[in-house]
Amino acid sequence: MLILLCVLENLGIEPEVERIGKYKSVGDQLTRKTMSEDHHEMFTALLDNIYTNWLDKVSSARGAMQVYLKTYSNLESIN
């Protein structure tokens, strides 16, 4: 949403955002150019959850152990 923040800046509009809670960071899209620590923590937890769910589903469907999937998914491409 950096694009939206830049557009607002170019128009001379300064958004006013009030935070309600630690993880209520939707307003950060209008006021920050980088992620806050709270937003980063929340986003990392979400991605970890998605990755864990993916590991569970694929290991069940393929009959593979998660440790092998983790090793394979973390390999860097060799060029």
N, C-alpha and C positions, 0 to 999 in steps of 0.2 A: 504493500500500500504506500510505498515511498513515493510513487507517482502521484497519488492523491495529495500527499503532503506538499509536494513540489508545486502542484497546480494551485493549491490554496495559497501558498507563499507568493506565487507569481501574481495572484489576484489581490494580494494584500489582505487576505482573510486569516485571522488568527483564531483557531478553534479553542473553545473553552471546554475542558473535559474534567469531570469530577470522578474520582475513583471511589468505589464503594467498598471493595475488598482487595486482598492481596492478589488474587488471580482474576480479577475483573479487569482485564487489560485491553478490551476492544478499543478503548479510546486512545491507547498508545499508538495505534495506526495513524492517528491524526496529529500527534504531538511529538513523536520520536522518529529519528532516522535509523536507530538501531534498536535491537530487542532489549527490554529491561531484564534484569536477573530473574525476576519472578516469571516473566513470560518465557524466558529460556528454560527455566526449571519445568514449567507446565508443558511446554512443547516437547522437551526431552522425555518426560514421563509418558506423554501421548505416543511418541514414536517408539519408545521401549515397549509399551503395551501392544502396539500394532505388530512389532517384530516378534514378540513372545507368542502372540496369537498365530502369526504366520508359521512360526516354528512348530507349534502344537498341531496345526492343521496339516502341514506338509508331512511332518513325521508320522502322523496317524495314517494319512492317505498312502504314503510310500513305504511304511514299515521301516523307516530309517530312524536311527538314534539322533537326538537333537545335537549331540556333540559333533557329529559328522556334518550336519547341516550348518552349524555355526562355523565350523572350520572352513567349509566350502564357501559360504556366503561372505566370509571375511577375507578371502584371498584377493590379492591385488592382481589386476590384469598385467600380463607380461608382454611387453612389446619389444 
